[in-house]
Structure formats: structure tokens, C-alpha cells
Amino acid sequence: MTTPWGEFELSRFPDDPRDRLRAWDASDAYLLRHLAEEGVPLDGAVVVVGDRWGALATALAAHGPVQITDSFLSQEATRANLARAGVAPGAVQLLTTQDPPPARVDVLLVRVPKSLALLEDQLLRLAPAVHAGTVVVGTGMVKEIHTSTLRLFERILGPTRTSLARQKARLILCTPDPSPERPANPWPYEYTLPDGIGAVSGRTVVNHAGVFCADRLDVGTRFFLRHLPAGPGAGRVVDLGCGNGVVGTAVALADPEAEVLFVDESFQAVASAEATYKANGVPGHAEFRVGDGLAGVAPGSVDLVLNNPPFHSHQATTDATARRMFTGAKRALRPGGELWVVGNRHLGYHVLLKRLFGNSRLVASDPKFVVLKAVKRG
């Protein structure tokens, strides 16, 4: 990536030579050019929100920015890209969306996320640190910036306009008005689950902003909950890509002897899963971990993995995440252990499972979804 601060070699995390997706796009480059062309002073407190793979933090590392991200993978990519650029450890402060935000922000740079709720939560959390002199610039591809995005900036921070589009990217230019009262932060959000979905029927769900289907139970999870493995003796269970933790909580409620590991690469998701688990007073043992799938879980130490894999990486449709999740599950499972997967019928996960495990059985299906089971042999 060529910027006014030099050229940088950037990669996503985990680094995969087969991955043709770049670690930056035109919106990152547009924002950096704008900062240089407008002479935006960067000697104050610079905060970068939603930097997807560390492109912005790496380019601006000499100015000691604070990066705030919801993604473990993005944070690891940033670490790797900073090291590749020769940036000293600690020169860029890496925070998560669950950490207390900085007390003062002089330059706020926002890579618009896919989730409007996450944007709302982060702007509301940062608003007290923004002052009349703060430079606020958002960036995203044209298809990612909507009228609702601009209204959110305006409602929380102040008057907002957009730039002309360049290379299908656009900037959001906001003039902070710290005087009006800001709306209360509605996140985290709680609701009661419907009946007819097994052990979690009528239970409470807690969702932090940005978690998939944060205001309702998505239809794929609803279908999965109706077809989870039945009976006690599940042993060590992983809710892989746990989201708000409904699936793992259902297992723990049905089998108090089960040891459930909730894992997701989203800090917001794992916080939601822990809050959901605790809100329902579930007995038994649970662990909550933010990380890269099952990396760090000992081989052959798991009895059951439950997974509803995402098939998008930001705006790109890909099975790379599912493939890595399935591969990690096979490594972590003991011989005879099982991976249960729910997914859209058209995604063809049975092909991946047969290739990896040598077997795949259809547990349940409807016109849209399938639940598949693969068993680790030997």
C-alpha cells in the first residue's frame, strides 16, 4: 500500500498465500491521502476505530495512534503488519471494543463497520472524549455508507457530510458539536427467547453491539437449537464462533456435567456469550475465550464441537473461515468426537466435511438449512 507516509507491505491474519484478498482497500488509501492533503495535525491523540487489518494504524504509526477493534484477527494482523514495518512494540496502543476508551480524542478516524449497531455503540462510547476541535473522518466503500450511517454520525457527534467518491470509496466528514445531550447507549441489549427451541426456551439473551442478529434469534440458530445432540454425557463441548452464546448455553442447561468452551474472534461476541450464560444462572463449568478458532486448544481434548460458521469476511463471500474452523475442529476432537454444523443448504458444507473427516451425515434439513455431523475417526 502506497501512502503519503511511505509504502507498506500488509497482510491479513492468519497469513494465507492462497488468499487473494488484500489487507487494505481504496477507502483506507482515500482517508490517508485526505489527511495529508488537508494537513490534518496528527500530533495530538489519534484514535482509529474499526481498522480492519491494521492498514491505517501501520501507516500512521509514527504518530502513536490508538487502535480500537472488535476483531481478534484484525488485532493480530495489526501486530504483524506493525512488526513488518519495523514499528517498535508499544508505539501503537491496541485496544478492544470492550476496553475503556481514551479520555481525549483529537483526531478520530472511523473505518465504517458492516454493523450499524457496532458503529452506534463505538461513537457513543467515544463521544465524551470528542471536543469541538476534534477532526472526525470516516471512510468506507460507497456500498458500505448509507443515509443511516450519516444520520448516526450527525445524531451522536454533529453535522455530517460526505465527500465525492474516488475509486468507489467515500469519506464521511463530521464537525463535532459537543454541546447537545447525546442519546443513551442502548447496548448491550437483552431479550427473551421464544418457546419451542429446547433447553433455552424462554431464557434471556444478552447481546453487545455488533453481534450477529443482536435484536432477535436468527433462523439458522433457531433451527440448530431444535436439533442439538440430546442426552447427558457430552463431556467437553466447544461452541465455536459462539456469537451470543445461545448454543453453548443450551448445552450447559441440558447437561450440567458438560464443560463448555465459548470461543469467537469477536470481543463483543464473547462478552455477550458470558453475559448470556451468567444471566441464566447456568450450573456447571464454562470458559470464555477470544481467539482464532480452536488455535491453542490441545489436540484430542474435545468431545463435541458445535458450529454455525460465517460465510462472509466483511463484504467478501468466502468459505475460508468455515474451512479453517472445520480443520481446527478435527485437530481438537478426540477419536470418536463429533463436529455438528448448521449452514445454508446452498453452501455445500458436506463436501468440505467429507474431504476433511472422510464422512458427513445429514442430521436434519428444511428448505433453507441443513444440520450436518462429522465424526473424527482414529
BELMO-V605338 format. One record per pair of residues at least 4 apart in sequence whose C-alpha atoms are under 6 Angstrom apart, sorted by the first residue. I is the first residue (numbers start at 0). J is the second residue. Records with the same first field share a line. If there is no record, write none. Layout:
# BELMO-V605338
I: J / J
This chain:
# BELMO-V605338
0: 6 / 7
1: 6
2: 6
9: 22 / 80
10: 22
11: 22 / 52 / 76
12: 72 / 76
22: 52
23: 54
25: 29 / 168
26: 138 / 139 / 140 / 168
32: 36
33: 37
34: 38 / 39
43: 105
44: 104 / 105
45: 64 / 105 / 106
46: 64 / 65 / 66 / 107
47: 66 / 108 / 109
48: 66 / 67 / 109
49: 68 / 110
50: 110
51: 73
52: 73 / 76 / 77
53: 57 / 77
56: 60
57: 81
63: 90 / 91
64: 91
65: 91 / 92
66: 93 / 94
67: 94 / 95
68: 95 / 96
69: 95 / 96 / 265 / 266
70: 264 / 265
71: 264
77: 81
81: 86
82: 86
102: 128
103: 128
104: 128 / 129
105: 133
106: 133 / 134
107: 135
108: 136 / 137
109: 137
110: 137 / 138
111: 138 / 139
114: 209
116: 208 / 209
117: 208 / 209
122: 126
129: 133
130: 177
131: 175 / 176
135: 173
136: 171 / 172
137: 170 / 171
138: 169 / 170 / 171
139: 143 / 168 / 169
140: 167 / 168 / 169
141: 167 / 168 / 169
144: 148
150: 154
152: 156
153: 157 / 158 / 159
155: 181
156: 175
157: 174 / 175 / 176
158: 173 / 174
159: 172 / 173
160: 172
161: 170 / 171 / 172
162: 169 / 170
164: 168 / 169
186: 207 / 208
187: 206 / 207
188: 205 / 206
189: 204 / 205
190: 203 / 204
191: 201 / 202 / 203
192: 200 / 201 / 202
193: 200 / 201
194: 200 / 201
196: 200 / 224 / 225
198: 249 / 253
199: 249
204: 275
205: 271 / 274 / 275
206: 213 / 243 / 271
207: 267 / 271
210: 268
212: 217
231: 254
233: 257
234: 257 / 302
235: 257 / 258 / 259 / 301 / 302
236: 258 / 259 / 302 / 303 / 304
237: 259 / 260 / 261 / 304
238: 247 / 261 / 305
239: 262 / 305 / 306
240: 262 / 263
241: 261 / 262 / 263
242: 268
243: 268 / 271 / 272
244: 248 / 272
248: 276
250: 254
251: 255
255: 282 / 283
258: 284 / 285
259: 285
260: 285 / 286 / 287
261: 287
262: 288 / 289
263: 289
264: 289 / 290 / 291
274: 278
293: 327
298: 330 / 331
299: 331 / 332 / 333
300: 331 / 332 / 333
301: 331 / 332 / 333
302: 332 / 336
303: 336 / 337 / 338
304: 338
305: 339
306: 340
307: 340 / 341
308: 321
310: 316 / 317 / 318
311: 315 / 316 / 317
328: 332
332: 336
334: 375 / 376 / 377
335: 374 / 375 / 376
336: 374 / 375
337: 373 / 374
338: 372 / 373
339: 371 / 372
340: 370 / 371
341: 369 / 370
342: 368 / 369
343: 367 / 368
344: 367 / 368 / 369
349: 359
352: 356 / 359
353: 357 / 358 / 359
358: 373
359: 372 / 373
360: 371 / 372
361: 371
362: 370 / 371
363: 369 / 370
364: 368 / 369
